[in-house]
């Protein structure tokens, strides 16, 4: 039975050059033929697939001159017959065209329903769908790149390869268990253990990319810390290339965290300029200082700012002790005024002149994302991380049991790993997981 026709506006709301209304299902042509007349004709003779037709779109209460295109199943995004109307941008125009599609029998599409139909029709995997939404929601070049690799089935291909290796091992085990009386070559446990170990190592390697993947997706949280009047706010402004924070010679000007974001090497860095940490009797300043301490504790990277023109003080020492175990860069600011003294710094900069600011940015990228490469693949979805974790548990259990437990028990652990890997592509994912993923999409995608 063919799916009913669904329709939605696939472009963002508001005024624009073009708005797209998408219809997908068993027979969207029956709607298009009642709503569209190609230019120079009085009626639709026949729609040829993959051809863009200019003409008149009839929305019932008004008409618009636009375009119509038809994609024949299975060569469409959803795997079904699809029609798209490209009308002039504008909320009233797009809503009017969509309303007419509803009057002619189409139902309103739910969130992500077009992509869900593509998944159910085998046009893309579950992980590919997640890559698509990651691209749409990406706030940095690195996140878009990571989403695109996922969309292109890079992770699925790896998971499929691991499943194929497990299938091969399981086939040998099943043959020995099911047909012990046959004159078959018995399972070589040493060889099996070597193969299981290779699968385990690959799973560990894949999961190891998740830490960097999370920073790609959420951004690297960087706290600019130090005592008052070392030029933290000036450094924030220099890094952002804009006057985000108020700069003053009065110590304690910054009372709460000032935030800003920039991209370095395509990766988003979330910067927090915090209140200078010192002993203060000012209640409001103390709230800011406590906030600074909390942000520092949760930071991926700390820029510990010192004044190049002053000796290393007890306040500096106190802050240094608190961030001793943090990933940090010691920055001597105001290098245009004086040479650094009292403590070895990782870099000397001048927020005023811009000296070494670009070098500092590169240090931030290397320090927070060690080994990062724009061309490498990283695990960015928590669901995939957990699925690989379950697969690793099964593989490790089988590796430990190899030679110490019956073959059928070994097979149970390996089958559990196979099922966990299938969750990535959607092969073994349950309906609740599938619904949850497509609920993240907007209506029209």
N, C-alpha and C positions, 0 to 999 in steps of 0.2 A: 504493500500500500504506500502510495506517495505521500510525503509530508505535506501538510497544508502550507499555503503561501504565508510568509511573514514579511513585514515591511518595517523600515525605520529610516530615519535621517542619519546618514553616516558621516556627516561633516559637523564640526562644532557649531553650536547655536550662535546667532548674531549675524550682523551684516558682513558680506564678503562677496568676492567675485563670483563664486560658484557654490552651489549647494547640491549634494548628492543624496538621492533617495534610492535605497536598495530594496529589491523584492526578491526573495528566494523561496523555492518550494517546488511543488509538483507541476504547476502550470502558471508561472508569472506572465507568460505571453498573453494569456487570456485577458489580463488586466492591461498590459501595454497596448494591445490592439484597440482597446476602448478609450485610451488616454492620449494616444500619440498619432500624429499624421506627419509623415516625412515631407520635407519642403518640396513644393512643386507637384504634390499628389493630393488626391481627395480622400484617400484611405490607405491603410497599410496593405500592401499586396502580400508580402512575406518578409519576415525578419531573417536576415542571414546572420549566423553567429559571428561574433568578434568583429562586427562592423559598427562604427559609430555613425548614427543617422542624425542629421540636423532636421529640426522641424518644430511643429507646434504641440506643446504639452497642454492638454485640456484638464484643468483642475475642477471643472464643474462651474464654480462661481467666477472664475477668471481663466485666462489663457496666458501662457508664457512661451517665448521662443527659446528652445534649448536643444539638448542632445539626448539620444536614447541608444543604449547598447545592450545586446543580448548575448549571454554566455550559455552555451548548451552543455548540459551534464554529459560526462563528468568533468569536462574541462572548464571548471569554474572554481572560485575560492571555496565555496561550500560543498562542491561535488554535486550540486543540484542545478536545475535551470535557474538562471539569475538574470534579472533585468535591472538596469540602473537608469534613472532619469537624472540628467545634469541640468539643473535649472539655474537661473540667476540667484545669487546669494541674497539672503534676506529672510528673516524669521517667518514673515507672513506667507511668502511665496512657498518656501519649503514645507511649512505646516499644511498649506492648502493642497499641495500635490500629494502629501502623505495622507491627508484626510480623504482625498478622492480614492486612493488605493484601498483604504479601509472600506469605503462605501462599495467598492467593487469586489470585496470578499477577502482581502488580506487581513491577517491578524497582526497585532502589534508585536514586534520582536522583543524578547526579554534581554536582559544584560548578557552580552557575550553569546547570544544564540546563533548568530551566523558562524562564529568560530567553533562553537560546540558542534554544529552540524558538520563543519569541515572535519573535525576530529572523528565524529561518529561515522562519517563516510570515508575514512581512511586517507584524507587529504593531508593531514599532518598529525604528529604525535602529541601527546599531552605536554611533554617537555617543550616541543616546538611552540605550542600555544602559549606557554609561560614565557618563552623568549619573546614572543610577539608583544605581550603586555608589558614586559620589561623594557622593550624598545619604545613603546608608546609613552610609558611613564618615566623614561630615562631623563635625568637631569644633568648628565654629563656625557661627554664623548665616550668615556670608558664604559659607562653603564650601557650605552647604546651598542657599543661594540660587543660587549659580553652578551647582551640580549640577542644580538644578531647571530652570534655563534650558536647560541642555544636554539634559535629559530631555524637555523640551517641543519639541525639534527646532529651537531657534533657530539653532544653528550649521549644522545640515543645510540649513535653508531658504536661508541665505546661500550655502553651498557649491553647492546646487542652482541658485541664481540665476546664480552665476558659471559653472557648467557650461553653463547654457542660453545665456549670452552667447558662450561659446567654441564651442558647437555652431553657432550662427548664423554666426559667422565661418568656421568650418571648412566649412560647407555651401557658402558662396560660393566658397571656395578650391577645394573639390573639383569644383564645377561648371566652373570655369575650367580646371582641370587635366585633367579627364576628357573634357570636350567642347569643345576649343579651336576646332573647326570650326563649332560652332553659333553662330548670331547672337544671343549672349547678352551682357548688359552685363558688361564686364570688371570685375574686382575693383578698387574704389577704394582704392588702397594708403594714401592719406592718411586716409581714413575708418577703415580697418582699424587703422592705427597709433593713432588716437585711441581706438578701442574697446579695443585691447589695453592702452593706457596707463591707461585707467579701471579695467580689471581688475587691473592691477599695483598701482595706488594702493590699491585695496580690500584686496588681499592684504597689503600693507605695513601698512595700518591694523589689520587683524585680528591679524597677528603681533605688532604693537606692544603689544597688551594682555596678552601672555604674562607679562611681568615682574611686573605687578600680580597676574595670575592665580596665579602661583607663590606669592606671598606670602599670597594668600587661602587657598591649599590647604595650604601648609606652616606658615604663621604667620610673623609678622615677628620676626626675631631681634634683640633689643635688649640691648646690653651696658651695664651701669652701671659706668663707669670713673672713676678719680680716685686721688689719693694717699690714704693711710690717714687715717681719722678725719674724713672730710668728711661722713659721714652717708649713705653709699651703702646700707648695710643698712637703715637707717631709711627711706630713700626707697623701697627695694624693698617693705618692709612696708606703707608708706603707699599705694603704687600697687596692691598686691594686696588691701589691706584686711584683712590677716592677719599674724601674727607668724611669718613664714617664716624669716627670718634672725636670728641671734643679734646683739643690739645691745650694745655695750660701749664704755666710754670708753678702753679700752686699744687703742692702735694695732696693727693687724695681726691683729685677732680673726678676720677672714674669711681662711681659708687656701686654700679651694677655691671654685669657683663654686657659688653657691646659685641654684637655678632655681625659677621660678614662671611661671604663665600667667594671663592675663586677656583679656577681650574688650573692645575699644574700637570702637564703631560696628559691632558684629557681627564684627569681624576679630580673630583670635587673635594675641596678642602674647606671644612667649616671652622672658621676662626672665632675665638672668643677672647676679647681683651678684658681682663679681669681687674678688679680693684687691687691696688697695691697692698701687699700683705705686710702688716705691721701692727703694733699695739696701738689701739686708739680708744678714746673715750667717747667718740661720736657714735651714737646708736645706729644711725643710718649707714655710716661707713662700715661699722662692724658687721652689719647684715651683708653688705657687699663683699667683705673679706671672707665671711663664712661661705658665701656662694662661690667665691673664687676657689676655695679649698675643695669644695664638692666637685666643681667642674674639673679641677686638676686631677682628682682621684680617678675620674672616669675618662680622662683624655687618652687618645691614641698617641699623641705627641705633645710634649711641652717645650715651648720656646722660653728658656730661662734667661731673662733680659737683665743685663748689668750695665751700669754707667761706666763707660770707658775712662771718664775723667775723675773717678772717685775710687778710693781704696775699697777693697772687699770688706763689707761691714758685718756686724753680728746679725743684722736683719737678713742680709744676703745668705749668711751661713745657715741660719734657721730655715730659710726657704729651701736651700740646697739639700739639707738633711731630709726634709719632708718629701722631696721628689727624687731622692737618691736612687730608688729602684724603678723610676719611670723612664720610658723612652723619651729622650730629651736632646735638645741642641742648646748649648750654652752660647748666648749671643751677646757680644759686647757692642752696645749701641753708642752713638755719638762719636764715632771714630774720626769725624771731621774736626772735633775739638781737642782730642787728647789721645794718647796711647793708652791701651788697656793695662791695668795693673792689678796685682793681687790674686788673680786666678786665671788659669789657662782656659781660653775660650775656644769653641769650635769654629767660630767665625766672627770677624769684626765688620760691622755695617754702619752706615749712616742713614737713618730714616729721612734725614733732611735733604741730603744730596743724592740719595739713591745708590750710594756705593755698596756693591756686593748684594743688593736685594735680589737680583736674578739668581745669583749663586746660592743664596739662602733658600730660594724656592726649590732649586734642584736638590739641595740637601734635604729639604723636607720630604720630597718625593722618595728619595733613596732611603731615608731613615725610617719612614713609616711603611713603605711598601718594598721591602728588600727583595731584590730579584724580579721586580715587576717588569713585564714586557707588554707592550700594546698588542702584540701579535699572539700572546699566549692565551690559553683558555682557563677560566676560573669558575669555580662552583659558586653561583650567586643565590640559588634558591634553597631555603632551609629544608623544604620537603625533600629535595634531592640529597641533601646532606644526611638527613635521617634515614632515607631509603638505603643509601650506601652504607650507613652505620649498621643497619639490620643485616645487610648482605655480608658485611665484614664479620659480624658476630657468627653467622652460620658458617662462613668459610674458616674462620679461626677455630671453631669447635670441631669442624671436620679435620682440620690439619692436626690438631692435638690428638684426635681419636684415631687417626690413620695408623693401622697396625695394632691398635689397642682395643678396638671395639668391632663388633660384627659389621659387615658391609652394609646391611640394610639400615643400621643406625647412622652410618656415615652418609648414606643417601638422603636421609631425612634432613640433616643439616644443610647439605648442598642444595636440596630442593627448596628449602626455606630461603637460601641466598638467591636462588634463581627467581623466586617469586618477588623478593624485595627489589631486585633489579628491574623486574617487569613493571613495577610501580612508576618508574621514571618515564617510560614511554606511554604508560596508561594501559598496557597489556593486562596487568593484574590489579589495577587500581579499582577501588570500589566506587559506587555511584556518589557517595557523600563527598569523596575527594574530588571527583570530576565536577560536581555541582559547585563546590567551594571555589575551585580555580576559575571557572567561567563567570562566577558572580563578581570577580574582580574587574571584568571588562565593562566598558560603557555600553549603553544601548546603541546599536548601529554597527557594532564590530563583531 
